[in-house]
Amino acid sequence: MIRYCDLKKITESHEPQLTEAVNRVIQSGWYILGNEVKTFEQEFAEYCGCSYCIGTGNGLDALTIIMLAYREMGVMQEGDEVIVPANTYIASLLSILQAGLKPVLCEPEWESCNIDPGKIEELITPRTKAIMAVHLYGRCANIPQIEGIAKRHSLKIIEDSAQAHGAMIDGKRTGNLGDAAGFSFYPGKNLGALGDGGAITTNDKELASTARAIANYGSEKKYINTYKGVNSRLDEIQAAVLSVKLQRLDADNERRRAIAERYNAGISNRLVKTPSIEKREEHVFHIYPVFCEQRDKLQKHLLERGIETLIHYPVPPHKQEALGEYASLALSITERIHYEELSLPCNPTMSDSDVTAVIEAVNSFKG
């Protein structure tokens, strides 16, 4: 079986450094908000090219805390609107809702699957305060066009960078392309912890200090609570793990790109659409998606040949029971993406023969 993402194999590839890092934390006797978190925050801020990094409990919290901080700063008020791509994981929308704001869903481009800048301005109202740019599948959203729209309308750009650690536009990495960014370090991510974890990155000093306090019960000083905060902190063990894995992130991303390039060159089945690759540095292929009108049959075909695949994501957010208020929306491009998408294995532990086997299996699909 060619696994979609073999976390055990990925973890073993970082040994013995991971075990040494975890043991170091255990022996230190300090497990929350210590030197490991400080070190990783500094390293990740430097890697992204921004001034501040705040570790959080997970990626959803990172995005939510950004918007809670903007509310505390007076930039946003309850009921204000954030434009967000319609074809994203539900966490993007949940973060907006949990901050007391309103998600406004924007259709994506079919080719990139990212938010369509040409459709953003028609959704802007006097209550619009931000655009959430989701770098879906590991591919950078069209930040240059989004930035122009944001400047014309005085809007914040919030990056959902949960799938795009290390992707770049014009020499700048995700996490440093907007006003603030939220990252997830869920184990399967390009930069994954051994449990949950997340981070906020920004160049805004006030936002950074406000977000850090909110994440720590709203407290900047112990037992002094300035805000109605939450408890969302990256722990010492996960920070130590992430520091180890950060050292190899660029090399691992290059391996993902190489696999994706082989897929694009080798998959020739007319029933299967592969993603376009233009500027390779703009995509880190957290997910390699193909699109097929007979997606379920293709998935079954591949499984019968020993290839595990996943679907990202089978039900679009506006069709989820939890978001019934959006059920009446007609979002044809979003729905097509969600109904046709299939994710092929694409991770640094794959061998060249694994990649060849996937290509041959896809090409043998007859529908």
Secondary structure, DSSP 8 states (H G I E B T S, - for coil): -B-S--HHHHHHTTTTHHHHHHHHHHHHT--BSSHHHHHHHHHHHHHHT-SEEEEESSHHHHHHHHHHHHHHTTS--TT-EEEEESSS-HHHHHHHHHTT-EEEEE-B-TTT-SB-GGGTGGG--TTEEEEEEE-GGGB---HHHHHHHHHHHT-EEEEE-TT-TT-EETTEETTSSSSEEEEE--TTSSS--SS--EEEEES-HHHHHHHHHHHBTTEEETTEE-S---B---BHHHHHHHHHHHTTHHHHHHHHHHHHHHHHHH---TT-B----SSGGGB--SSEEEE-TTHHHHHHHHHHTTB--B-S-SS-GGGSGGGGGGTT---HHHHHHHHHEEEE---TT--HHHHHHHHHHHHT---
